[in-house]
Amino acid sequence: MARSSVPRKPSRRAESATALAAKGNAFRALHHGKSAFIIPNPWDRGTAVLLAKLGFSALATTSAGYAFSVGRQDTTIARDEMLAHVAAIAGATRLPVSADLENGYGRTPKEAAETYRLAAKAGAVGASIEDATGDAAKPIRDRAAAAERVRAAAEAVRALPFEFTLTARAENYLHGREDLGDTIARLQAYQEAGADVLYAPGLTKREDIASVVRSVDRPVNVLMGFRGATLTLAELSALGVKRVSVGSALTRAALGAFLRAAREMREQGTFTFAEEAVTFADVSAMFGE
């Protein structure tokens, strides 16, 4: 009997692999467009859905935003819990998702590399790795040791069956070490170690951002959404920036509105905050099909 020419229906596993490949390719392509794109940071499934409905092209998780949403401080979430959060965000929409994985949640490069394999298994097609240590006495890891962790993560994601965009972060400016020379040297070392995107959160000066872009040959991400960060998307694009994220800013904006409303009720006994709140009907409509 001749075999049927009707193709078999792909398995769920095959469909998942196909979807991840498409997301991985789409996410990588965004970094090589003519202008910068904004990658906003939801903190739960609901905000991920809303951002997708608004037309953004990709999403990134925020470790701080998620921690705040569950009543914790940043850097207090364990790897398994964070990976479950990544899976929830990745499963909320069809958009590519990049995961904020802090410093890799591993004492050794090998342990950190496993985190990125697990993030891919959770549905992420990109992730970041920081050179922060989590130790207040020595907040930034030695450059060579940090580069080795980037190299291990890069090797792990290169072995995946789809494109996975690894972002390496130089955390100097977030820890009061405003040393542009060392920051650039770190980003160059992480580039050589295999990072696909480079990122130095905390930069605000136009000339500093331009220097970073000129000093590397990989796409550069810039953090906006904090005091002192006043450049627009158009201005950042003109500097050669390829990606703009906002970290915990959306979470803090929402919490700011919540706290203002709560304080108004507690301190004044009034409810004028509701005049600026999104309507029930509008939110309900956005969560519809």
QUIBEL-V293935 format. One record per residue. N is the residue number from 0. RES is the residue in one small letter. SS is DSSP state (2 for helix, 1 for strand, 0 for the rest). PSI is psi in whole degrees, 0 to 359 (* if undefined). Layout:
BEGIN
n->N res->RES ss->SS psi->PSI
n->N res->RES ss->SS psi->PSI
END
This chain:
BEGIN
n->0 res->m ss->0 psi->131
n->1 res->a ss->0 psi->145
n->2 res->r ss->0 psi->146
n->3 res->s ss->0 psi->142
n->4 res->s ss->0 psi->357
n->5 res->v ss->0 psi->123
n->6 res->p ss->0 psi->147
n->7 res->r ss->0 psi->148
n->8 res->k ss->0 psi->129
n->9 res->p ss->0 psi->147
n->10 res->s ss->0 psi->164
n->11 res->r ss->2 psi->324
n->12 res->r ss->2 psi->318
n->13 res->a ss->2 psi->320
n->14 res->e ss->2 psi->321
n->15 res->s ss->2 psi->317
n->16 res->a ss->2 psi->320
n->17 res->t ss->2 psi->318
n->18 res->a ss->2 psi->318
n->19 res->l ss->2 psi->321
n->20 res->a ss->2 psi->317
n->21 res->a ss->2 psi->317
n->22 res->k ss->2 psi->317
n->23 res->g ss->2 psi->317
n->24 res->n ss->2 psi->318
n->25 res->a ss->2 psi->318
n->26 res->f ss->2 psi->317
n->27 res->r ss->2 psi->318
n->28 res->a ss->2 psi->326
n->29 res->l ss->2 psi->328
n->30 res->h ss->0 psi->355
n->31 res->h ss->0 psi->24
n->32 res->g ss->0 psi->177
n->33 res->k ss->0 psi->334
n->34 res->s ss->0 psi->169
n->35 res->a ss->0 psi->152
n->36 res->f ss->1 psi->153
n->37 res->i ss->1 psi->130
n->38 res->i ss->1 psi->97
n->39 res->p ss->1 psi->163
n->40 res->n ss->0 psi->96
n->41 res->p ss->0 psi->162
n->42 res->w ss->0 psi->357
n->43 res->d ss->0 psi->179
n->44 res->r ss->2 psi->318
n->45 res->g ss->2 psi->315
n->46 res->t ss->2 psi->331
n->47 res->a ss->2 psi->315
n->48 res->v ss->2 psi->316
n->49 res->l ss->2 psi->318
n->50 res->l ss->2 psi->321
n->51 res->a ss->2 psi->317
n->52 res->k ss->2 psi->331
n->53 res->l ss->0 psi->350
n->54 res->g ss->0 psi->13
n->55 res->f ss->0 psi->156
n->56 res->s ss->0 psi->341
n->57 res->a ss->1 psi->163
n->58 res->l ss->1 psi->156
n->59 res->a ss->1 psi->140
n->60 res->t ss->0 psi->165
n->61 res->t ss->0 psi->119
n->62 res->s ss->2 psi->318
n->63 res->a ss->2 psi->315
n->64 res->g ss->2 psi->317
n->65 res->y ss->2 psi->316
n->66 res->a ss->2 psi->315
n->67 res->f ss->2 psi->323
n->68 res->s ss->2 psi->340
n->69 res->v ss->0 psi->18
n->70 res->g ss->0 psi->31
n->71 res->r ss->0 psi->167
n->72 res->q ss->0 psi->159
n->73 res->d ss->0 psi->152
n->74 res->t ss->0 psi->13
n->75 res->t ss->0 psi->3
n->76 res->i ss->0 psi->129
n->77 res->a ss->0 psi->163
n->78 res->r ss->2 psi->312
n->79 res->d ss->2 psi->318
n->80 res->e ss->2 psi->319
n->81 res->m ss->2 psi->321
n->82 res->l ss->2 psi->326
n->83 res->a ss->2 psi->322
n->84 res->h ss->2 psi->316
n->85 res->v ss->2 psi->316
n->86 res->a ss->2 psi->321
n->87 res->a ss->2 psi->317
n->88 res->i ss->2 psi->316
n->89 res->a ss->2 psi->329
n->90 res->g ss->0 psi->354
n->91 res->a ss->0 psi->332
n->92 res->t ss->0 psi->178
n->93 res->r ss->0 psi->6
n->94 res->l ss->0 psi->151
n->95 res->p ss->1 psi->143
n->96 res->v ss->1 psi->132
n->97 res->s ss->1 psi->137
n->98 res->a ss->1 psi->134
n->99 res->d ss->1 psi->106
n->100 res->l ss->0 psi->26
n->101 res->e ss->0 psi->233
n->102 res->n ss->0 psi->16
n->103 res->g ss->0 psi->354
n->104 res->y ss->0 psi->40
n->105 res->g ss->0 psi->142
n->106 res->r ss->0 psi->328
n->107 res->t ss->0 psi->161
n->108 res->p ss->2 psi->321
n->109 res->k ss->2 psi->318
n->110 res->e ss->2 psi->321
n->111 res->a ss->2 psi->319
n->112 res->a ss->2 psi->322
n->113 res->e ss->2 psi->327
n->114 res->t ss->2 psi->321
n->115 res->y ss->2 psi->328
n->116 res->r ss->2 psi->320
n->117 res->l ss->2 psi->326
n->118 res->a ss->2 psi->320
n->119 res->a ss->2 psi->321
n->120 res->k ss->2 psi->330
n->121 res->a ss->0 psi->352
n->122 res->g ss->0 psi->0
n->123 res->a ss->0 psi->149
n->124 res->v ss->0 psi->15
n->125 res->g ss->1 psi->163
n->126 res->a ss->1 psi->162
n->127 res->s ss->1 psi->157
n->128 res->i ss->1 psi->131
n->129 res->e ss->1 psi->161
n->130 res->d ss->0 psi->12
n->131 res->a ss->1 psi->149
n->132 res->t ss->0 psi->335
n->133 res->g ss->0 psi->1
n->134 res->d ss->0 psi->115
n->135 res->a ss->2 psi->331
n->136 res->a ss->2 psi->331
n->137 res->k ss->2 psi->80
n->138 res->p ss->0 psi->337
n->139 res->i ss->1 psi->130
n->140 res->r ss->0 psi->149
n->141 res->d ss->0 psi->142
n->142 res->r ss->2 psi->314
n->143 res->a ss->2 psi->318
n->144 res->a ss->2 psi->322
n->145 res->a ss->2 psi->318
n->146 res->a ss->2 psi->325
n->147 res->e ss->2 psi->324
n->148 res->r ss->2 psi->321
n->149 res->v ss->2 psi->317
n->150 res->r ss->2 psi->317
n->151 res->a ss->2 psi->318
n->152 res->a ss->2 psi->319
n->153 res->a ss->2 psi->317
n->154 res->e ss->2 psi->322
n->155 res->a ss->2 psi->316
n->156 res->v ss->2 psi->336
n->157 res->r ss->2 psi->336
n->158 res->a ss->0 psi->355
n->159 res->l ss->0 psi->156
n->160 res->p ss->0 psi->13
n->161 res->f ss->0 psi->164
n->162 res->e ss->0 psi->129
n->163 res->f ss->0 psi->120
n->164 res->t ss->1 psi->114
n->165 res->l ss->1 psi->125
n->166 res->t ss->1 psi->126
n->167 res->a ss->1 psi->131
n->168 res->r ss->1 psi->132
n->169 res->a ss->0 psi->114
n->170 res->e ss->0 psi->10
n->171 res->n ss->2 psi->307
n->172 res->y ss->2 psi->337
n->173 res->l ss->2 psi->351
n->174 res->h ss->2 psi->26
n->175 res->g ss->0 psi->11
n->176 res->r ss->0 psi->79
n->177 res->e ss->0 psi->67
n->178 res->d ss->0 psi->97
n->179 res->l ss->2 psi->321
n->180 res->g ss->2 psi->313
n->181 res->d ss->2 psi->323
n->182 res->t ss->2 psi->315
n->183 res->i ss->2 psi->318
n->184 res->a ss->2 psi->322
n->185 res->r ss->2 psi->313
n->186 res->l ss->2 psi->322
n->187 res->q ss->2 psi->321
n->188 res->a ss->2 psi->322
n->189 res->y ss->2 psi->328
n->190 res->q ss->2 psi->313
n->191 res->e ss->2 psi->332
n->192 res->a ss->0 psi->351
n->193 res->g ss->0 psi->7
n->194 res->a ss->0 psi->144
n->195 res->d ss->0 psi->331
n->196 res->v ss->1 psi->146
n->197 res->l ss->1 psi->147
n->198 res->y ss->1 psi->126
n->199 res->a ss->0 psi->85
n->200 res->p ss->0 psi->143
n->201 res->g ss->0 psi->348
n->202 res->l ss->0 psi->135
n->203 res->t ss->0 psi->334
n->204 res->k ss->0 psi->135
n->205 res->r ss->2 psi->315
n->206 res->e ss->2 psi->327
n->207 res->d ss->2 psi->317
n->208 res->i ss->2 psi->317
n->209 res->a ss->2 psi->321
n->210 res->s ss->2 psi->319
n->211 res->v ss->2 psi->313
n->212 res->v ss->2 psi->318
n->213 res->r ss->2 psi->336
n->214 res->s ss->2 psi->353
n->215 res->v ss->0 psi->165
n->216 res->d ss->0 psi->29
n->217 res->r ss->0 psi->159
n->218 res->p ss->1 psi->144
n->219 res->v ss->1 psi->133
n->220 res->n ss->1 psi->141
n->221 res->v ss->1 psi->140
n->222 res->l ss->1 psi->129
n->223 res->m ss->0 psi->181
n->224 res->g ss->0 psi->23
n->225 res->f ss->0 psi->162
n->226 res->r ss->0 psi->132
n->227 res->g ss->0 psi->346
n->228 res->a ss->0 psi->96
n->229 res->t ss->0 psi->356
n->230 res->l ss->0 psi->146
n->231 res->t ss->0 psi->170
n->232 res->l ss->2 psi->318
n->233 res->a ss->2 psi->319
n->234 res->e ss->2 psi->320
n->235 res->l ss->2 psi->321
n->236 res->s ss->2 psi->319
n->237 res->a ss->2 psi->333
n->238 res->l ss->0 psi->351
n->239 res->g ss->0 psi->4
n->240 res->v ss->0 psi->143
n->241 res->k ss->0 psi->338
n->242 res->r ss->1 psi->141
n->243 res->v ss->1 psi->123
n->244 res->s ss->1 psi->168
n->245 res->v ss->0 psi->6
n->246 res->g ss->0 psi->231
n->247 res->s ss->0 psi->8
n->248 res->a ss->2 psi->319
n->249 res->l ss->2 psi->320
n->250 res->t ss->2 psi->314
n->251 res->r ss->2 psi->327
n->252 res->a ss->2 psi->317
n->253 res->a ss->2 psi->317
n->254 res->l ss->2 psi->327
n->255 res->g ss->2 psi->315
n->256 res->a ss->2 psi->319
n->257 res->f ss->2 psi->313
n->258 res->l ss->2 psi->322
n->259 res->r ss->2 psi->317
n->260 res->a ss->2 psi->315
n->261 res->a ss->2 psi->319
n->262 res->r ss->2 psi->324
n->263 res->e ss->2 psi->314
n->264 res->m ss->2 psi->314
n->265 res->r ss->2 psi->318
n->266 res->e ss->2 psi->331
n->267 res->q ss->2 psi->342
n->268 res->g ss->0 psi->23
n->269 res->t ss->0 psi->171
n->270 res->f ss->0 psi->33
n->271 res->t ss->2 psi->342
n->272 res->f ss->2 psi->332
n->273 res->a ss->2 psi->339
n->274 res->e ss->2 psi->332
n->275 res->e ss->0 psi->356
n->276 res->a ss->0 psi->146
n->277 res->v ss->0 psi->146
n->278 res->t ss->0 psi->155
n->279 res->f ss->2 psi->317
n->280 res->a ss->2 psi->320
n->281 res->d ss->2 psi->315
n->282 res->v ss->2 psi->315
n->283 res->s ss->2 psi->319
n->284 res->a ss->2 psi->321
n->285 res->m ss->2 psi->333
n->286 res->f ss->0 psi->359
n->287 res->g ss->0 psi->174
n->288 res->e ss->0 psi->*
END
